[in-house]
């Protein structure tokens, strides 16, 4: 954590120094107003921190995108729509975005690891859906087993990063609920139970927002100095 802070401080110090040099040049050439603006902007970038509320909102958006684009993919896959590939690409990008969101706190390697786990979460879910569509019970059983094992891997990863705020049993329960609800949503969509499918998504969305709040609260508790209260 200290190494990351040193790097950030060093980089921002360089930016401020560069801005001051430009400011001196502008002052000497008579552009004092523009110089003052540059210095003010540099100083602001040095001290700026995200608020807890903004961070919570950003995490909510990332995880809500996760379930929204999952739903859109389920619909596209079940109905064999032309947007299936584009939807899959956007869904996979969301996993990159979530991984990137934790990099300022846990480092690039951890962020990349979370992205890899979440991409597997999506790809295995596709295998579950494909097996269900084909009526291949053996493939469905294997894919389901792999999917829940991956969920436990995600839970273990999160708990290892922040064991105080994210106990393993809590993370495992959280991930299992997410999978159970998403599976029910997919099954109802596949069987044409559209009213139930819509209710399923409401439950999925409610849970994922609670999950996002728990994750953001854990990060804020672990790194309080990185936020403006």
Secondary structure, DSSP 4 states (H G I P E B T S, - for coil): -HHHHHHHHHHHHHHHHHHHHHHHHHHHTT-HHHHHHHHHHHHHHHH--EEHHHHHHHHHHHHHHHHHHHHHHHHHHHHT-TTHHHHHHHHHHHHHHHHHHHHHHH-HHHHHHHHHHHHHHHHHHHHHHHHHHHT-HHHHHHHHHHHHHHHHHHHHHHHHH-TTTS-HHHHHHHHHHHHHHHHHHHHHHHTT-HHHHHHHHHHHHHHHHHHHHHHHHHHHHH-GGGEE-
